[in-house]
Amino acid sequence: MQKYTQLTYEQRYHIYLLNKQGYNQTFIAKSMGRNKSTISRELSRNTGKRGYRHKQANRLADERHQKKNKAIKLTDSVKNYISEKLKEYWSPEQYKTPTN
């Protein structure tokens, strides 16, 4: 199974430089050893009114990462809480776990 890695600040800077010099996405991807769809997604997600800027792109990516919903860890106390509420015939929509 392939492991995916996020783009680093340095890689975003590399994209910025080559994009600014007019190179296409395929060339940028090959020069970095990345798939061209990765470069395409990066440019489409992080290109603003003033074009692709690596600092802004890195900040936006960090913000998206922070906003991402984190999975709830099913500790014993959370499992017990859920079990109690289900025994009381509560639906999952009626309660929030203690970590929410």
PDB file as gemmi writes it, atoms N, CA and C in Angstrom:
CRYST1    1.000    1.000    1.000  90.00  90.00  90.00 P 1                      
ATOM      1  N   MET A   1       0.837  -1.174   0.000  1.00  0.00           N  
ATOM      2  CA  MET A   1       0.000   0.000   0.000  1.00  0.00           C  
ATOM      3  C   MET A   1       0.890   1.248   0.000  1.00  0.00           C  
ATOM      4  N   GLN A   2       0.553   2.189  -0.852  1.00  0.00           N  
ATOM      5  CA  GLN A   2       1.352   3.391  -0.985  1.00  0.00           C  
ATOM      6  C   GLN A   2       1.073   4.360   0.151  1.00  0.00           C  
ATOM      7  N   LYS A   3       2.135   4.947   0.684  1.00  0.00           N  
ATOM      8  CA  LYS A   3       1.973   5.937   1.740  1.00  0.00           C  
ATOM      9  C   LYS A   3       2.004   7.322   1.109  1.00  0.00           C  
ATOM     10  N   TYR A   4       1.017   8.133   1.456  1.00  0.00           N  
ATOM     11  CA  TYR A   4       0.929   9.476   0.910  1.00  0.00           C  
ATOM     12  C   TYR A   4       1.579  10.458   1.876  1.00  0.00           C  
ATOM     13  N   THR A   5       2.265  11.437   1.323  1.00  0.00           N  
ATOM     14  CA  THR A   5       2.880  12.465   2.145  1.00  0.00           C  
ATOM     15  C   THR A   5       2.397  13.831   1.691  1.00  0.00           C  
ATOM     16  N   GLN A   6       2.264  14.720   2.646  1.00  0.00           N  
ATOM     17  CA  GLN A   6       1.851  16.077   2.326  1.00  0.00           C  
ATOM     18  C   GLN A   6       3.034  16.849   1.763  1.00  0.00           C  
ATOM     19  N   LEU A   7       2.714  17.870   0.997  1.00  0.00           N  
ATOM     20  CA  LEU A   7       3.764  18.718   0.456  1.00  0.00           C  
ATOM     21  C   LEU A   7       4.393  19.531   1.583  1.00  0.00           C  
ATOM     22  N   THR A   8       5.701  19.687   1.516  1.00  0.00           N  
ATOM     23  CA  THR A   8       6.410  20.487   2.510  1.00  0.00           C  
ATOM     24  C   THR A   8       6.495  21.932   2.035  1.00  0.00           C  
ATOM     25  N   TYR A   9       6.936  22.791   2.922  1.00  0.00           N  
ATOM     26  CA  TYR A   9       7.131  24.202   2.575  1.00  0.00           C  
ATOM     27  C   TYR A   9       8.128  24.328   1.420  1.00  0.00           C  
ATOM     28  N   GLU A  10       9.199  23.551   1.483  1.00  0.00           N  
ATOM     29  CA  GLU A  10      10.222  23.606   0.439  1.00  0.00           C  
ATOM     30  C   GLU A  10       9.662  23.155  -0.910  1.00  0.00           C  
ATOM     31  N   GLN A  11       8.818  22.129  -0.891  1.00  0.00           N  
ATOM     32  CA  GLN A  11       8.208  21.666  -2.137  1.00  0.00           C  
ATOM     33  C   GLN A  11       7.246  22.706  -2.696  1.00  0.00           C  
ATOM     34  N   ARG A  12       6.535  23.390  -1.831  1.00  0.00           N  
ATOM     35  CA  ARG A  12       5.642  24.463  -2.293  1.00  0.00           C  
ATOM     36  C   ARG A  12       6.456  25.608  -2.894  1.00  0.00           C  
ATOM     37  N   TYR A  13       7.606  25.885  -2.315  1.00  0.00           N  
ATOM     38  CA  TYR A  13       8.485  26.917  -2.868  1.00  0.00           C  
ATOM     39  C   TYR A  13       8.976  26.498  -4.255  1.00  0.00           C  
ATOM     40  N   HIS A  14       9.310  25.241  -4.409  1.00  0.00           N  
ATOM     41  CA  HIS A  14       9.742  24.692  -5.703  1.00  0.00           C  
ATOM     42  C   HIS A  14       8.622  24.852  -6.740  1.00  0.00           C  
ATOM     43  N   ILE A  15       7.392  24.527  -6.351  1.00  0.00           N  
ATOM     44  CA  ILE A  15       6.237  24.693  -7.245  1.00  0.00           C  
ATOM     45  C   ILE A  15       6.087  26.159  -7.621  1.00  0.00           C  
ATOM     46  N   TYR A  16       6.219  27.033  -6.628  1.00  0.00           N  
ATOM     47  CA  TYR A  16       6.092  28.471  -6.860  1.00  0.00           C  
ATOM     48  C   TYR A  16       7.107  28.951  -7.898  1.00  0.00           C  
ATOM     49  N   LEU A  17       8.368  28.578  -7.713  1.00  0.00           N  
ATOM     50  CA  LEU A  17       9.418  29.036  -8.632  1.00  0.00           C  
ATOM     51  C   LEU A  17       9.180  28.547 -10.058  1.00  0.00           C  
ATOM     52  N   LEU A  18       8.914  27.260 -10.214  1.00  0.00           N  
ATOM     53  CA  LEU A  18       8.729  26.712 -11.556  1.00  0.00           C  
ATOM     54  C   LEU A  18       7.451  27.226 -12.207  1.00  0.00           C  
ATOM     55  N   ASN A  19       6.402  27.373 -11.422  1.00  0.00           N  
ATOM     56  CA  ASN A  19       5.147  27.897 -11.955  1.00  0.00           C  
ATOM     57  C   ASN A  19       5.335  29.343 -12.420  1.00  0.00           C  
ATOM     58  N   LYS A  20       6.067  30.119 -11.630  1.00  0.00           N  
ATOM     59  CA  LYS A  20       6.328  31.522 -11.972  1.00  0.00           C  
ATOM     60  C   LYS A  20       7.165  31.631 -13.253  1.00  0.00           C  
ATOM     61  N   GLN A  21       8.034  30.656 -13.476  1.00  0.00           N  
ATOM     62  CA  GLN A  21       8.871  30.649 -14.676  1.00  0.00           C  
ATOM     63  C   GLN A  21       8.124  30.120 -15.892  1.00  0.00           C  
ATOM     64  N   GLY A  22       6.877  29.691 -15.697  1.00  0.00           N  
ATOM     65  CA  GLY A  22       6.043  29.281 -16.814  1.00  0.00           C  
ATOM     66  C   GLY A  22       6.060  27.800 -17.148  1.00  0.00           C  
ATOM     67  N   TYR A  23       6.674  26.991 -16.302  1.00  0.00           N  
ATOM     68  CA  TYR A  23       6.690  25.555 -16.564  1.00  0.00           C  
ATOM     69  C   TYR A  23       5.305  24.963 -16.306  1.00  0.00           C  
ATOM     70  N   ASN A  24       4.958  23.919 -17.064  1.00  0.00           N  
ATOM     71  CA  ASN A  24       3.637  23.305 -16.897  1.00  0.00           C  
ATOM     72  C   ASN A  24       3.646  22.323 -15.715  1.00  0.00           C  
ATOM     73  N   GLN A  25       2.454  21.883 -15.354  1.00  0.00           N  
ATOM     74  CA  GLN A  25       2.293  21.021 -14.183  1.00  0.00           C  
ATOM     75  C   GLN A  25       3.004  19.682 -14.343  1.00  0.00           C  
ATOM     76  N   THR A  26       3.012  19.147 -15.547  1.00  0.00           N  
ATOM     77  CA  THR A  26       3.683  17.865 -15.787  1.00  0.00           C  
ATOM     78  C   THR A  26       5.177  17.989 -15.525  1.00  0.00           C  
ATOM     79  N   PHE A  27       5.784  19.062 -16.018  1.00  0.00           N  
ATOM     80  CA  PHE A  27       7.216  19.277 -15.801  1.00  0.00           C  
ATOM     81  C   PHE A  27       7.511  19.445 -14.312  1.00  0.00           C  
ATOM     82  N   ILE A  28       6.695  20.249 -13.638  1.00  0.00           N  
ATOM     83  CA  ILE A  28       6.897  20.482 -12.202  1.00  0.00           C  
ATOM     84  C   ILE A  28       6.803  19.156 -11.441  1.00  0.00           C  
ATOM     85  N   ALA A  29       5.794  18.356 -11.770  1.00  0.00           N  
ATOM     86  CA  ALA A  29       5.597  17.070 -11.091  1.00  0.00           C  
ATOM     87  C   ALA A  29       6.786  16.140 -11.311  1.00  0.00           C  
ATOM     88  N   LYS A  30       7.249  16.032 -12.553  1.00  0.00           N  
ATOM     89  CA  LYS A  30       8.388  15.146 -12.842  1.00  0.00           C  
ATOM     90  C   LYS A  30       9.650  15.619 -12.131  1.00  0.00           C  
ATOM     91  N   SER A  31       9.856  16.924 -12.071  1.00  0.00           N  
ATOM     92  CA  SER A  31      11.069  17.439 -11.427  1.00  0.00           C  
ATOM     93  C   SER A  31      11.066  17.181  -9.919  1.00  0.00           C  
ATOM     94  N   MET A  32       9.872  16.990  -9.362  1.00  0.00           N  
ATOM     95  CA  MET A  32       9.755  16.749  -7.922  1.00  0.00           C  
ATOM     96  C   MET A  32       9.532  15.281  -7.585  1.00  0.00           C  
ATOM     97  N   GLY A  33       9.320  14.446  -8.594  1.00  0.00           N  
ATOM     98  CA  GLY A  33       9.022  13.044  -8.343  1.00  0.00           C  
ATOM     99  C   GLY A  33       7.631  12.850  -7.766  1.00  0.00           C  
ATOM    100  N   ARG A  34       6.710  13.717  -8.156  1.00  0.00           N  
ATOM    101  CA  ARG A  34       5.323  13.668  -7.695  1.00  0.00           C  
ATOM    102  C   ARG A  34       4.400  13.420  -8.868  1.00  0.00           C  
ATOM    103  N   ASN A  35       3.180  12.989  -8.558  1.00  0.00           N  
ATOM    104  CA  ASN A  35       2.170  12.808  -9.586  1.00  0.00           C  
ATOM    105  C   ASN A  35       1.662  14.179 -10.016  1.00  0.00           C  
ATOM    106  N   LYS A  36       1.345  14.314 -11.297  1.00  0.00           N  
ATOM    107  CA  LYS A  36       0.905  15.633 -11.767  1.00  0.00           C  
ATOM    108  C   LYS A  36      -0.437  16.038 -11.166  1.00  0.00           C  
ATOM    109  N   SER A  37      -1.251  15.068 -10.737  1.00  0.00           N  
ATOM    110  CA  SER A  37      -2.520  15.422 -10.091  1.00  0.00           C  
ATOM    111  C   SER A  37      -2.273  16.097  -8.740  1.00  0.00           C  
ATOM    112  N   THR A  38      -1.179  15.759  -8.074  1.00  0.00           N  
ATOM    113  CA  THR A  38      -0.818  16.413  -6.815  1.00  0.00           C  
ATOM    114  C   THR A  38      -0.548  17.892  -7.055  1.00  0.00           C  
ATOM    115  N   ILE A  39       0.197  18.174  -8.116  1.00  0.00           N  
ATOM    116  CA  ILE A  39       0.528  19.562  -8.455  1.00  0.00           C  
ATOM    117  C   ILE A  39      -0.732  20.305  -8.878  1.00  0.00           C  
ATOM    118  N   SER A  40      -1.569  19.642  -9.653  1.00  0.00           N  
ATOM    119  CA  SER A  40      -2.817  20.252 -10.108  1.00  0.00           C  
ATOM    120  C   SER A  40      -3.703  20.624  -8.924  1.00  0.00           C  
ATOM    121  N   ARG A  41      -3.864  19.695  -7.974  1.00  0.00           N  
ATOM    122  CA  ARG A  41      -4.674  19.969  -6.779  1.00  0.00           C  
ATOM    123  C   ARG A  41      -4.078  21.107  -5.958  1.00  0.00           C  
ATOM    124  N   GLU A  42      -2.774  21.083  -5.801  1.00  0.00           N  
ATOM    125  CA  GLU A  42      -2.096  22.121  -5.024  1.00  0.00           C  
ATOM    126  C   GLU A  42      -2.339  23.500  -5.632  1.00  0.00           C  
ATOM    127  N   LEU A  43      -2.196  23.596  -6.937  1.00  0.00           N  
ATOM    128  CA  LEU A  43      -2.389  24.887  -7.596  1.00  0.00           C  
ATOM    129  C   LEU A  43      -3.849  25.330  -7.556  1.00  0.00           C  
ATOM    130  N   SER A  44      -4.769  24.397  -7.735  1.00  0.00           N  
ATOM    131  CA  SER A  44      -6.184  24.790  -7.743  1.00  0.00           C  
ATOM    132  C   SER A  44      -6.673  25.178  -6.346  1.00  0.00           C  
ATOM    133  N   ARG A  45      -6.174  24.520  -5.317  1.00  0.00           N  
ATOM    134  CA  ARG A  45      -6.606  24.820  -3.949  1.00  0.00           C  
ATOM    135  C   ARG A  45      -6.001  26.113  -3.416  1.00  0.00           C  
ATOM    136  N   ASN A  46      -4.807  26.425  -3.865  1.00  0.00           N  
ATOM    137  CA  ASN A  46      -4.039  27.480  -3.207  1.00  0.00           C  
ATOM    138  C   ASN A  46      -3.650  28.646  -4.099  1.00  0.00           C  
ATOM    139  N   THR A  47      -4.265  28.781  -5.253  1.00  0.00           N  
ATOM    140  CA  THR A  47      -3.981  29.922  -6.115  1.00  0.00           C  
ATOM    141  C   THR A  47      -5.001  31.009  -5.820  1.00  0.00           C  
ATOM    142  N   GLY A  48      -4.497  32.159  -5.413  1.00  0.00           N  
ATOM    143  CA  GLY A  48      -5.367  33.285  -5.095  1.00  0.00           C  
ATOM    144  C   GLY A  48      -5.417  34.273  -6.245  1.00  0.00           C  
ATOM    145  N   LYS A  49      -5.922  35.455  -5.954  1.00  0.00           N  
ATOM    146  CA  LYS A  49      -6.048  36.497  -6.977  1.00  0.00           C  
ATOM    147  C   LYS A  49      -4.695  36.925  -7.527  1.00  0.00           C  
ATOM    148  N   ARG A  50      -3.666  36.826  -6.696  1.00  0.00           N  
ATOM    149  CA  ARG A  50      -2.323  37.232  -7.130  1.00  0.00           C  
ATOM    150  C   ARG A  50      -1.481  36.044  -7.586  1.00  0.00           C  
ATOM    151  N   GLY A  51      -2.126  34.928  -7.867  1.00  0.00           N  
ATOM    152  CA  GLY A  51      -1.412  33.748  -8.338  1.00  0.00           C  
ATOM    153  C   GLY A  51      -1.034  32.819  -7.197  1.00  0.00           C  
ATOM    154  N   TYR A  52      -0.241  31.815  -7.523  1.00  0.00           N  
ATOM    155  CA  TYR A  52       0.201  30.840  -6.520  1.00  0.00           C  
ATOM    156  C   TYR A  52       1.377  31.432  -5.753  1.00  0.00           C  
ATOM    157  N   ARG A  53       1.224  31.492  -4.444  1.00  0.00           N  
ATOM    158  CA  ARG A  53       2.304  31.983  -3.586  1.00  0.00           C  
ATOM    159  C   ARG A  53       2.553  30.938  -2.503  1.00  0.00           C  
ATOM    160  N   HIS A  54       3.788  30.505  -2.389  1.00  0.00           N  
ATOM    161  CA  HIS A  54       4.118  29.376  -1.518  1.00  0.00           C  
ATOM    162  C   HIS A  54       3.816  29.627  -0.041  1.00  0.00           C  
ATOM    163  N   LYS A  55       4.046  30.829   0.458  1.00  0.00           N  
ATOM    164  CA  LYS A  55       3.773  31.107   1.876  1.00  0.00           C  
ATOM    165  C   LYS A  55       2.278  31.027   2.161  1.00  0.00           C  
ATOM    166  N   GLN A  56       1.494  31.637   1.271  1.00  0.00           N  
ATOM    167  CA  GLN A  56       0.041  31.597   1.423  1.00  0.00           C  
ATOM    168  C   GLN A  56      -0.463  30.162   1.289  1.00  0.00           C  
ATOM    169  N   ALA A  57       0.086  29.418   0.338  1.00  0.00           N  
ATOM    170  CA  ALA A  57      -0.326  28.030   0.126  1.00  0.00           C  
ATOM    171  C   ALA A  57      -0.057  27.190   1.369  1.00  0.00           C  
ATOM    172  N   ASN A  58       1.094  27.389   1.978  1.00  0.00           N  
ATOM    173  CA  ASN A  58       1.435  26.627   3.177  1.00  0.00           C  
ATOM    174  C   ASN A  58       0.505  26.992   4.335  1.00  0.00           C  
ATOM    175  N   ARG A  59       0.197  28.269   4.480  1.00  0.00           N  
ATOM    176  CA  ARG A  59      -0.712  28.720   5.539  1.00  0.00           C  
ATOM    177  C   ARG A  59      -2.107  28.140   5.331  1.00  0.00           C  
ATOM    178  N   LEU A  60      -2.608  28.185   4.090  1.00  0.00           N  
ATOM    179  CA  LEU A  60      -3.939  27.644   3.793  1.00  0.00           C  
ATOM    180  C   LEU A  60      -4.002  26.143   4.067  1.00  0.00           C  
ATOM    181  N   ALA A  61      -2.946  25.426   3.686  1.00  0.00           N  
ATOM    182  CA  ALA A  61      -2.902  23.981   3.928  1.00  0.00           C  
ATOM    183  C   ALA A  61      -2.904  23.688   5.428  1.00  0.00           C  
ATOM    184  N   ASP A  62      -2.138  24.472   6.194  1.00  0.00           N  
ATOM    185  CA  ASP A  62      -2.115  24.297   7.652  1.00  0.00           C  
ATOM    186  C   ASP A  62      -3.487  24.571   8.258  1.00  0.00           C  
ATOM    187  N   GLU A  63      -4.173  25.613   7.768  1.00  0.00           N  
ATOM    188  CA  GLU A  63      -5.507  25.939   8.274  1.00  0.00           C  
ATOM    189  C   GLU A  63      -6.499  24.822   7.966  1.00  0.00           C  
ATOM    190  N   ARG A  64      -6.427  24.266   6.755  1.00  0.00           N  
ATOM    191  CA  ARG A  64      -7.324  23.160   6.411  1.00  0.00           C  
ATOM    192  C   ARG A  64      -7.051  21.960   7.300  1.00  0.00           C  
ATOM    193  N   HIS A  65      -5.790  21.713   7.571  1.00  0.00           N  
ATOM    194  CA  HIS A  65      -5.418  20.583   8.421  1.00  0.00           C  
ATOM    195  C   HIS A  65      -5.960  20.775   9.844  1.00  0.00           C  
ATOM    196  N   GLN A  66      -5.892  21.997  10.361  1.00  0.00           N  
ATOM    197  CA  GLN A  66      -6.385  22.282  11.711  1.00  0.00           C  
ATOM    198  C   GLN A  66      -7.897  22.126  11.804  1.00  0.00           C  
ATOM    199  N   LYS A  67      -8.617  22.486  10.738  1.00  0.00           N  
ATOM    200  CA  LYS A  67     -10.078  22.433  10.744  1.00  0.00           C  
ATOM    201  C   LYS A  67     -10.622  21.020  10.556  1.00  0.00           C  
ATOM    202  N   LYS A  68      -9.768  20.116  10.127  1.00  0.00           N  
ATOM    203  CA  LYS A  68     -10.199  18.759   9.836  1.00  0.00           C  
ATOM    204  C   LYS A  68     -10.794  18.111  11.085  1.00  0.00           C  
ATOM    205  N   ASN A  69     -11.919  17.441  10.912  1.00  0.00           N  
ATOM    206  CA  ASN A  69     -12.549  16.751  12.036  1.00  0.00           C  
ATOM    207  C   ASN A  69     -11.663  15.601  12.493  1.00  0.00           C  
ATOM    208  N   LYS A  70     -11.427  15.575  13.766  1.00  0.00           N  
ATOM    209  CA  LYS A  70     -10.612  14.512  14.341  1.00  0.00           C  
ATOM    210  C   LYS A  70     -11.526  13.379  14.809  1.00  0.00           C  
ATOM    211  N   ALA A  71     -11.072  12.176  14.629  1.00  0.00           N  
ATOM    212  CA  ALA A  71     -11.849  11.013  15.066  1.00  0.00           C  
ATOM    213  C   ALA A  71     -11.881  10.967  16.595  1.00  0.00           C  
ATOM    214  N   ILE A  72     -12.998  10.533  17.117  1.00  0.00           N  
ATOM    215  CA  ILE A  72     -13.145  10.391  18.565  1.00  0.00           C  
ATOM    216  C   ILE A  72     -12.478   9.091  18.991  1.00  0.00           C  
ATOM    217  N   LYS A  73     -11.655   9.177  20.016  1.00  0.00           N  
ATOM    218  CA  LYS A  73     -11.028   7.967  20.537  1.00  0.00           C  
ATOM    219  C   LYS A  73     -12.033   7.251  21.423  1.00  0.00           C  
ATOM    220  N   LEU A  74     -12.252   5.994  21.122  1.00  0.00           N  
ATOM    221  CA  LEU A  74     -13.220   5.213  21.892  1.00  0.00           C  
ATOM    222  C   LEU A  74     -12.541   4.616  23.126  1.00  0.00           C  
ATOM    223  N   THR A  75     -12.430   5.448  24.132  1.00  0.00           N  
ATOM    224  CA  THR A  75     -11.892   4.977  25.403  1.00  0.00           C  
ATOM    225  C   THR A  75     -12.985   4.201  26.125  1.00  0.00           C  
ATOM    226  N   ASP A  76     -12.612   3.543  27.199  1.00  0.00           N  
ATOM    227  CA  ASP A  76     -13.601   2.779  27.972  1.00  0.00           C  
ATOM    228  C   ASP A  76     -14.716   3.680  28.492  1.00  0.00           C  
ATOM    229  N   SER A  77     -14.361   4.884  28.937  1.00  0.00           N  
ATOM    230  CA  SER A  77     -15.396   5.783  29.469  1.00  0.00           C  
ATOM    231  C   SER A  77     -16.359   6.232  28.368  1.00  0.00           C  
ATOM    232  N   VAL A  78     -15.851   6.466  27.170  1.00  0.00           N  
ATOM    233  CA  VAL A  78     -16.722   6.853  26.053  1.00  0.00           C  
ATOM    234  C   VAL A  78     -17.618   5.682  25.666  1.00  0.00           C  
ATOM    235  N   LYS A  79     -17.058   4.476  25.632  1.00  0.00           N  
ATOM    236  CA  LYS A  79     -17.859   3.290  25.311  1.00  0.00           C  
ATOM    237  C   LYS A  79     -18.971   3.089  26.339  1.00  0.00           C  
ATOM    238  N   ASN A  80     -18.640   3.272  27.616  1.00  0.00           N  
ATOM    239  CA  ASN A  80     -19.646   3.125  28.674  1.00  0.00           C  
ATOM    240  C   ASN A  80     -20.740   4.176  28.539  1.00  0.00           C  
ATOM    241  N   TYR A  81     -20.350   5.399  28.260  1.00  0.00           N  
ATOM    242  CA  TYR A  81     -21.319   6.489  28.091  1.00  0.00           C  
ATOM    243  C   TYR A  81     -22.281   6.175  26.947  1.00  0.00           C  
ATOM    244  N   ILE A  82     -21.747   5.754  25.821  1.00  0.00           N  
ATOM    245  CA  ILE A  82     -22.580   5.417  24.659  1.00  0.00           C  
ATOM    246  C   ILE A  82     -23.502   4.251  24.993  1.00  0.00           C  
ATOM    247  N   SER A  83     -22.954   3.241  25.645  1.00  0.00           N  
ATOM    248  CA  SER A  83     -23.745   2.070  26.017  1.00  0.00           C  
ATOM    249  C   SER A  83     -24.909   2.448  26.936  1.00  0.00           C  
ATOM    250  N   GLU A  84     -24.640   3.319  27.907  1.00  0.00           N  
ATOM    251  CA  GLU A  84     -25.697   3.767  28.823  1.00  0.00           C  
ATOM    252  C   GLU A  84     -26.810   4.491  28.075  1.00  0.00           C  
ATOM    253  N   LYS A  85     -26.431   5.367  27.178  1.00  0.00           N  
ATOM    254  CA  LYS A  85     -27.434   6.144  26.438  1.00  0.00           C  
ATOM    255  C   LYS A  85     -28.240   5.256  25.495  1.00  0.00           C  
ATOM    256  N   LEU A  86     -27.605   4.265  24.908  1.00  0.00           N  
ATOM    257  CA  LEU A  86     -28.335   3.345  24.030  1.00  0.00           C  
ATOM    258  C   LEU A  86     -29.308   2.486  24.828  1.00  0.00           C  
ATOM    259  N   LYS A  87     -28.922   2.113  26.052  1.00  0.00           N  
ATOM    260  CA  LYS A  87     -29.833   1.350  26.920  1.00  0.00           C  
ATOM    261  C   LYS A  87     -31.054   2.179  27.306  1.00  0.00           C  
ATOM    262  N   GLU A  88     -30.875   3.502  27.328  1.00  0.00           N  
ATOM    263  CA  GLU A  88     -31.987   4.416  27.624  1.00  0.00           C  
ATOM    264  C   GLU A  88     -32.765   4.764  26.348  1.00  0.00           C  
ATOM    265  N   TYR A  89     -32.457   4.055  25.273  1.00  0.00           N  
ATOM    266  CA  TYR A  89     -33.118   4.220  23.972  1.00  0.00           C  
ATOM    267  C   TYR A  89     -32.859   5.584  23.328  1.00  0.00           C  
ATOM    268  N   TRP A  90     -31.729   6.158  23.620  1.00  0.00           N  
ATOM    269  CA  TRP A  90     -31.343   7.393  22.945  1.00  0.00           C  
ATOM    270  C   TRP A  90     -30.771   7.027  21.580  1.00  0.00           C  
ATOM    271  N   SER A  91     -31.058   7.839  20.599  1.00  0.00           N  
ATOM    272  CA  SER A  91     -30.422   7.642  19.298  1.00  0.00           C  
ATOM    273  C   SER A  91     -29.078   8.377  19.324  1.00  0.00           C  
ATOM    274  N   PRO A  92     -28.154   7.993  18.464  1.00  0.00           N  
ATOM    275  CA  PRO A  92     -26.856   8.682  18.440  1.00  0.00           C  
ATOM    276  C   PRO A  92     -26.979  10.190  18.198  1.00  0.00           C  
ATOM    277  N   GLU A  93     -28.027  10.624  17.514  1.00  0.00           N  
ATOM    278  CA  GLU A  93     -28.209  12.046  17.247  1.00  0.00           C  
ATOM    279  C   GLU A  93     -28.615  12.825  18.496  1.00  0.00           C  
ATOM    280  N   GLN A  94     -29.122  12.141  19.518  1.00  0.00           N  
ATOM    281  CA  GLN A  94     -29.639  12.813  20.707  1.00  0.00           C  
ATOM    282  C   GLN A  94     -28.562  13.164  21.728  1.00  0.00           C  
ATOM    283  N   TYR A  95     -27.425  12.595  21.624  1.00  0.00           N  
ATOM    284  CA  TYR A  95     -26.399  12.879  22.609  1.00  0.00           C  
ATOM    285  C   TYR A  95     -25.069  13.140  21.926  1.00  0.00           C  
ATOM    286  N   LYS A  96     -24.235  13.789  22.664  1.00  0.00           N  
ATOM    287  CA  LYS A  96     -22.865  13.986  22.212  1.00  0.00           C  
ATOM    288  C   LYS A  96     -21.976  13.269  23.208  1.00  0.00           C  
ATOM    289  N   THR A  97     -20.903  12.728  22.698  1.00  0.00           N  
ATOM    290  CA  THR A  97     -19.980  12.036  23.594  1.00  0.00           C  
ATOM    291  C   THR A  97     -19.270  13.075  24.454  1.00  0.00           C  
ATOM    292  N   PRO A  98     -18.726  12.679  25.588  1.00  0.00           N  
ATOM    293  CA  PRO A  98     -18.067  13.630  26.489  1.00  0.00           C  
ATOM    294  C   PRO A  98     -16.930  14.415  25.832  1.00  0.00           C  
ATOM    295  N   THR A  99     -16.329  13.881  24.780  1.00  0.00           N  
ATOM    296  CA  THR A  99     -15.214  14.581  24.136  1.00  0.00           C  
ATOM    297  C   THR A  99     -15.683  15.609  23.126  1.00  0.00           C  
ATOM    298  N   ASN A 100     -16.968  15.615  22.765  1.00  0.00           N  
ATOM    299  CA  ASN A 100     -17.474  16.589  21.783  1.00  0.00           C  
ATOM    300  C   ASN A 100     -17.860  17.858  22.469  1.00  0.00           C  
TER     301      ASN A 100                                                      
END                                                                             
